[in-house]
Amino acid sequence: MPDTQVIVEVSTLVIFAFTAILAGYLTKNYLRGRRRSTLFWSIGLWLFAIGVILETAFAFGAYDALLIDVYLFIVALLVNSLALGSMELLGNSRLKTYYYVFSAVTLTALAFSLAFTSPGDLLLNYVVAVPLPMLTTITSSFVTFPAAVILVVIAAKSFMKTRSKKMLSIIAGVVVVSIAGSLYIAAFPAFLYYSEFIGIVLLWLGFFDFGAHRRAAPEKLAHSRR
């Protein structure tokens, strides 16, 4: 088995494990707090996990035109979901409504472009790296580019308001994961896995409080002495 294939297989399996754990954590948080931003971010991460599963299938040599179409749609949909989560941080309901409508129209256009164009064999060195058909590139760009702009702008506004390092890590992770989702058309496929891994690590650092247990122990001890 070629070394490149082994690296891709191991990378995708590790990234999937990290993503699934974090997606499950966010889903649990949503069920507890019912915040729409958490809902959309958790959906985005579950879609990300599914996309990584498909990348793993590609790495193991499984190729099917339908799988490629599903993968390309999921990549765009996950970026859109993350952007919808960020939009929920805004108080402007009219802007959110406009973006919901825009998302529905552009995702429908992408679905039609995938249904009526044949992407052919897009795999190169076990990853999706060959340029997409022009129509698919255009329709996917209408989904991903505005979503990326929304993520960056709202990220900057959120950080300016909170000045939170954990929020900064979450924001950076969301942006990097979104970039990773767009790298299926990149000329350097290895960047896909670097971005996916870095993005997930940043999200872990933002969402998980690794010092909570260390702080909880002294608090429990103090409470027990009362």
MARTITOR-847020 format. One record per residue (C-alpha): residue number from 1; residue in one letter; chain; x, y, z. Coordinates in steps of 0.02 Angstrom, whole numbers, plus 32768, in hexadecimal, padded with zeros to 4 digits. Each point is the difference from the previous one (the first is absolute). Layout:
% MARTITOR-847020
(NUM,a,A,(X,Y,Z))
...
//
This chain:
% MARTITOR-847020
(1,m,A,(8000,8000,8000))
(2,p,A,(804A,80A9,7FD0))
(3,d,A,(803F,806F,808E))
(4,t,A,(7F91,8090,7FC6))
(5,q,A,(7F65,7F94,800E))
(6,v,A,(8030,7FC8,80B0))
(7,i,A,(801A,80B4,8038))
(8,v,A,(7F59,8036,7FB8))
(9,e,A,(7FA4,7F6C,804F))
(10,v,A,(804A,801F,80AD))
(11,s,A,(7FE5,80BD,7FF4))
(12,t,A,(7F4A,7FF0,7FD0))
(13,l,A,(7FDB,7F81,8089))
(14,v,A,(8050,806F,8087))
(15,i,A,(7FA8,809C,7FC0))
(16,f,A,(7F5A,7FA2,7FFD))
(17,a,A,(8015,7FC8,80B6))
(18,f,A,(8025,80B2,803B))
(19,t,A,(7F71,8049,7F99))
(20,a,A,(7F7E,7F80,8039))
(21,i,A,(802A,801C,80B8))
(22,l,A,(7FF2,80BD,7FEF))
(23,a,A,(7F60,7FF3,7F98))
(24,g,A,(7FB3,7F92,8087))
(25,y,A,(8035,807D,8086))
(26,l,A,(7FB0,8091,7FA2))
(27,t,A,(7F61,7F9D,7FE3))
(28,k,A,(7FF6,7FDD,80BB))
(29,n,A,(8019,80BB,8021))
(30,y,A,(7F75,802B,7F86))
(31,l,A,(7F87,7F87,8053))
(32,r,A,(802A,8052,80A6))
(33,g,A,(7FF7,80B7,7FCB))
(34,r,A,(7F9B,7FFC,7F5C))
(35,r,A,(806B,8088,7FB0))
(36,r,A,(7FF1,8006,7F43))
(37,s,A,(80B6,8030,7FE8))
(38,t,A,(8034,7F60,8059))
(39,l,A,(7F84,7F9B,7F99))
(40,f,A,(8044,803D,7F5A))
(41,w,A,(80B5,7FED,8038))
(42,s,A,(7FDE,7F4E,803B))
(43,i,A,(7FAB,7FD8,7F59))
(44,g,A,(8096,8049,7FA6))
(45,l,A,(8077,7F92,8062))
(46,w,A,(7F97,7F62,7FE5))
(47,l,A,(8003,8028,7F45))
(48,f,A,(80BC,8019,8010))
(49,a,A,(800D,7F54,8052))
(50,i,A,(7F9B,7FB2,7F71))
(51,g,A,(8071,8057,7F82))
(52,v,A,(8099,7FB8,8057))
(53,i,A,(7FB1,7F52,7FF8))
(54,l,A,(7FEE,8016,7F44))
(55,e,A,(80B5,803B,7FF5))
(56,t,A,(8031,7F61,805C))
(57,a,A,(7F9D,7F99,7F83))
(58,f,A,(805A,8058,7F72))
(59,a,A,(80A7,7FDD,8055))
(60,f,A,(7FD5,7F47,8007))
(61,g,A,(7FDE,8002,7F46))
(62,a,A,(7F42,8009,8002))
(63,y,A,(7FC5,806F,7F71))
(64,d,A,(7F53,8021,7FC0))
(65,a,A,(7FB9,8094,7FA1))
(66,l,A,(7F6D,800D,807A))
(67,l,A,(8078,8002,8095))
(68,i,A,(8062,808D,7FB0))
(69,d,A,(7F60,8065,7FE6))
(70,v,A,(7FCA,7FE1,80B4))
(71,y,A,(80AD,8032,803E))
(72,l,A,(8002,80A2,7F9D))
(73,f,A,(7F53,802F,803D))
(74,i,A,(802C,7FD8,80B5))
(75,v,A,(809D,806B,7FF5))
(76,a,A,(7F99,8097,7FCB))
(77,l,A,(7F73,7FDA,807A))
(78,l,A,(8074,7FF4,8097))
(79,v,A,(804D,80AC,7FDB))
(80,n,A,(7F50,8045,7FED))
(81,s,A,(7FCA,7FB2,80A5))
(82,l,A,(8093,804D,805D))
(83,a,A,(7FD4,80A9,7FB4))
(84,l,A,(7F4A,7FED,8034))
(85,g,A,(803D,7FDE,80B1))
(86,s,A,(8065,809F,7FFC))
(87,m,A,(7F6D,8062,7FBA))
(88,e,A,(7F9C,7FCC,809A))
(89,l,A,(8079,8068,8068))
(90,l,A,(7FB9,809C,7FAC))
(91,g,A,(7F66,8058,8041))
(92,n,A,(7FC3,8034,7F54))
(93,s,A,(7F72,7F89,7FD3))
(94,r,A,(7FEC,804C,7F52))
(95,l,A,(80B4,7FD9,7FD0))
(96,k,A,(7FEB,7F4F,8041))
(97,t,A,(7F62,7FE9,7F98))
(98,y,A,(8058,8040,7F63))
(99,y,A,(808E,7F86,801C))
(100,y,A,(7F89,7F6E,801C))
(101,v,A,(7FAE,8025,7F58))
(102,f,A,(80A8,801A,7FAA))
(103,s,A,(803E,7F5B,8048))
(104,a,A,(7F67,7FA1,7FC2))
(105,v,A,(8011,8047,7F50))
(106,t,A,(80BC,7FE3,7FEF))
(107,l,A,(7FFD,7F51,804B))
(108,t,A,(7F71,7FD1,7F8A))
(109,a,A,(8065,8042,7F6C))
(110,l,A,(8096,7F9A,803A))
(111,a,A,(7F96,7F63,8010))
(112,f,A,(7FBF,8017,7F4E))
(113,s,A,(80B0,801D,7FBC))
(114,l,A,(803C,7F5F,8052))
(115,a,A,(7F69,7FA1,7FBE))
(116,f,A,(8014,8039,7F4C))
(117,t,A,(80BD,8005,7FEC))
(118,s,A,(8078,7F6D,800A))
(119,p,A,(809A,802A,8067))
(120,g,A,(8061,7F69,7FC0))
(121,d,A,(8092,7FB9,8062))
(122,l,A,(8037,808C,8076))
(123,l,A,(8077,7F97,8068))
(124,l,A,(80BB,8022,7FFE))
(125,n,A,(8070,7FA5,807C))
(126,y,A,(7F66,7FBF,805C))
(127,v,A,(7FB0,80AA,801D))
(128,v,A,(7F89,8070,7F9F))
(129,a,A,(8077,8079,7FAB))
(130,v,A,(7FD7,8009,7F47))
(131,p,A,(7FA5,80A2,7FCD))
(132,l,A,(7F44,7FF7,8001))
(133,p,A,(7F8E,801F,7F6A))
(134,m,A,(7FE8,80BC,7FE5))
(135,l,A,(7F46,8000,802D))
(136,t,A,(8022,7FA4,80A4))
(137,t,A,(8090,8075,8029))
(138,i,A,(7F92,8099,7FE5))
(139,t,A,(7F6A,7FC0,8063))
(140,s,A,(806C,7FBF,8090))
(141,s,A,(805A,80A8,8006))
(142,f,A,(7F59,8059,8015))
(143,v,A,(7FE7,7F97,809C))
(144,t,A,(80AE,7FFE,804C))
(145,f,A,(8047,80AE,7FDB))
(146,p,A,(7F73,8066,8052))
(147,a,A,(8001,7F84,8091))
(148,a,A,(80BC,801A,8017))
(149,v,A,(7FEA,80BE,8000))
(150,i,A,(7F74,7FF3,8081))
(151,l,A,(806D,7F92,806F))
(152,v,A,(8093,8077,7FFB))
(153,v,A,(7F99,809F,801C))
(154,i,A,(7F98,7FBA,808F))
(155,a,A,(809C,7FB1,804A))
(156,a,A,(8055,80A9,8007))
(157,k,A,(7F67,8053,804D))
(158,s,A,(7FEC,7F77,8082))
(159,f,A,(80B5,8009,8035))
(160,m,A,(7FFD,80BE,800C))
(161,k,A,(7F69,7FF1,8074))
(162,t,A,(803B,7F70,8070))
(163,r,A,(80BF,8007,7FF8))
(164,s,A,(7FF6,7F48,8031))
(165,k,A,(8092,7F8F,7FD4))
(166,k,A,(7F8D,7F69,7FFA))
(167,m,A,(7F88,805D,7F8F))
(168,l,A,(8094,802F,7F91))
(169,s,A,(8032,7F49,7FF7))
(170,i,A,(7F4E,7FCD,7FD3))
(171,i,A,(7FF5,8087,7F7B))
(172,a,A,(80AA,7FD1,7FB7))
(173,g,A,(7FCE,7F49,8001))
(174,v,A,(7F5C,8021,7FA5))
(175,v,A,(8059,8069,7F7D))
(176,v,A,(808A,7F7F,7FE6))
(177,v,A,(7F83,7F6F,7FF5))
(178,s,A,(7FA0,8065,7F7E))
(179,i,A,(809F,801D,7F9E))
(180,a,A,(8026,7F46,800C))
(181,g,A,(7F55,7FDC,7FB8))
(182,s,A,(8029,8069,7F68))
(183,l,A,(80AA,7FB1,7FDE))
(184,y,A,(7FBB,7F71,7F99))
(185,i,A,(8028,806C,7F68))
(186,a,A,(80AF,8030,803E))
(187,a,A,(809C,7FD9,7F9D))
(188,f,A,(8054,7FBC,809D))
(189,p,A,(7F8F,7F78,804B))
(190,a,A,(806C,7FEC,809C))
(191,f,A,(7FC3,80AA,803C))
(192,l,A,(7F53,7FB3,8012))
(193,y,A,(8039,7F90,808E))
(194,y,A,(806D,8083,8053))
(195,s,A,(7F6D,8078,8004))
(196,e,A,(7F85,7F7D,803D))
(197,f,A,(8072,7FCB,808E))
(198,i,A,(8031,80B1,8034))
(199,g,A,(7F4B,8039,7FF9))
(200,i,A,(7FC3,7F71,806F))
(201,v,A,(808C,801E,807E))
(202,l,A,(7FD2,80B9,800B))
(203,l,A,(7F4A,7FD4,801C))
(204,w,A,(802E,7F85,8088))
(205,l,A,(8068,8086,8058))
(206,g,A,(7F6D,8078,7FF3))
(207,f,A,(7F6F,7F91,8034))
(208,f,A,(8050,7F8C,807F))
(209,d,A,(8039,8046,80A7))
(210,f,A,(8095,7F90,8029))
(211,g,A,(801F,805A,80A6))
(212,a,A,(7F51,7FE3,8042))
(213,h,A,(802C,7F60,805C))
(214,r,A,(809A,804E,804F))
(215,r,A,(7F97,8092,803F))
(216,a,A,(7F72,7F90,8039))
(217,a,A,(806C,7F98,8076))
(218,p,A,(8031,8090,8076))
(219,e,A,(7F4D,8040,7FFC))
(220,k,A,(7FBB,7F56,8033))
(221,l,A,(8083,7FF1,8089))
(222,a,A,(7FD4,80AD,8045))
(223,h,A,(7F48,7FD6,7FFA))
(224,s,A,(801B,7F5D,805E))
(225,r,A,(8058,805D,808F))
(226,r,A,(7F6D,8072,8020))
//
